[in-house]
């Protein structure tokens, strides 16, 4: 296939125009990032979003790998002198790597097999005679006896026939059509079967101790659970294929003369080929297919959950106290200001074994009054609910302060606190003390804090340790990159961890930006970026629009408008009779003046000489320069009193925050020690196939208590509040 063929192929697959695909691939090949293309090259791509661009990126990579493999295979077969026009056409027409490998199989260099040994013994002519099925009279053993040769290791007619069958078995197994037939029949009619290796020891895999389900109906989380059970040695797993039906189809395909004297030998060769050569390969292939599909789904769910978690709205303008709960080592406390700056920390010991409850309250009140704390963030780990009780009492004893608290997911905080980045940020604090600063900052600005942690440690996935770690890391990096660039980054406050995800930047350049900022003070405008070591024009083009300077001398530097569009933005404001500085903080005025002008956006775009999507983005950025897409997300639930699990009763309706979404439902924090589960059957009155269609991480929802099992720590919830 040519590149033009690729464009057409991808366009048809994704329901796009070939010219959109071509333009996008050219931009990607020129090392433009996906966020940059989606945000600042809309006219070129026809307005494709990030998801569409990623799909094009993945498909062109696959097709190019496929084409490279085709050329390698064609060259190999041609060098063997076995490439026919028909075979070339089949290989060139293949659209999947598996098809190419199936066609290449007969010509692939093999290790020494039973068939090659039989050929060395001179038995290929006998195999060929049996294969042609021309003999209708005579005795097979008598014909085979002609090939007895003790020097070559053929001691009897039976050994000659066995060797010929081995050769035929390999011919059959090398047939691409056979592989396709067996693959399709096994997938359509086969069953995945798992059983306990030791019925008395199945650990958590009890439901899979005697399990059987059609392959094509396997759901991702079951596949991953069975794989884990097999890997840990609790389960024995296999595929039950429709063997008889497959053998009948193979006999029908290869036996064309029922009167041939070698019929039974051929049937035996077909059965041996299937059982020994084809079936094991197809079973491995289909198990891999199930696993790949399950992993792809799990990674997609993890990525979606991560994106929603990263885009939780910041809690702006608050002095926040973060508390990392604990028993023996105490609860670590930290206070940060509105910018995230660490002010002071302490350790309290309200719980066992020291039980300094009253003194701990005095310590908290002292910090609250000293720094005028307005919000308290409590980590959700060990001793979280006991600490929540302490905080609720403090709030109740300080009503004039109108304090509030919320529970923050602390997954990964310990990973951050022990990291080089944390040591660099707080060299004078120990690891335990850094964790509570992270908890407080997660409430202040979730995105800025969570990017410091390996996404796999954030705890919003299912079976994340069971999937391909490279694919998972790639997918999660894409999510973080997308989230960071969709929000934008304050150039004068961003950490290296945040900057390295900005379009076009890498860790080394992010470090250079911080070094420049430390040496020269805050950036005064975007153009100053070009003085940073390693910042060339191309990288500047990629990153500039996503880096914001709120107090810049140049108004446009504080917006999402790209420097390449400043001239167009000035012309637009001139049409409204305004200068850039007059538009600062006057979004409402811009809107009204645009209305008074009485011209449509397409008309203005033509006058100014800019694309319609670009002008629309310019207008939006000027009207809402401080807009944060996270502001549209549900705000955290703040509380001032504690709810215990023992307080719950079936039928109660509460507000909760979705903490994790999985294949079978969603886990919801309703303010007690244990998250409750909304099974997908309780999400709506209709059938719900994918819970992500209904809820996402961070959603604040109303739920009804269905069941409470205090002893086992289980809470059943429903989103169906009526009936």
Secondary structure, 3 states (H helix, E strand, C coil): CCHHHHHHHHHHHHCCCHHHHHHHHHHHHCCCCHHHHHHHCHHHHCCCCHHHHHHHHHHHHHHHHHHHHHHHHHHHHHHCCCCCHHHHHHHHHCCCHHHHHHHHHHHCCCCCCHHHHHHHCCCHHHHHHHHHCCCCCCCHHHHHHCCCEHHHCECCHHHHHHHHHHHHHHHHHCCHHHHHHHHHHHHHHCEEEEEECCCCCCCCCHHHCEEEEEHHHCCHHHHHHHHHHHHCCCEEEEEECCHHHHHHHHHHHHCCCCCCCCHHHHHHHHHHHHHHHHHHHHHHHHHHHHHHHHHHHHHHHHHHHHHHHHCCCCCCCCCEEEEECCCCCCEEEEEECCCCCEEEEEEECCCCCCCCHHHHHHHHHHHHHHHCCCEEEEECCCCHHHHHHHHHHHHHCCHHHCCEEEEECCCCHHHHHCCHHHHHHCCCCCHHHHHHHHHHHHHHCHHHHHCCCCHHHCCCCCCCCCCCHHHHHHHHHHHHHHHHHHHCEECCCCCHHHHCCCCCCCHHHHHHHHHHHHHHCCCCCHHHHHHCCCCCHHHHHHHHHHEECCCCCCHHHHCCCCHHHHHHHHHHHHHCCCCHHHHCCCHHHHHHHHHHHCCCHHHHHHHHCCCHHHHHHHHHHHHCCCCCHHHHCCCCCCECCCCCHHHCCCCCEEEEEEEEEECCEEEEECCCCCCEEEEHHHCCCCCCCCHHHCCCCCCEEEEEEEEEECCCCEEEEECCCCC
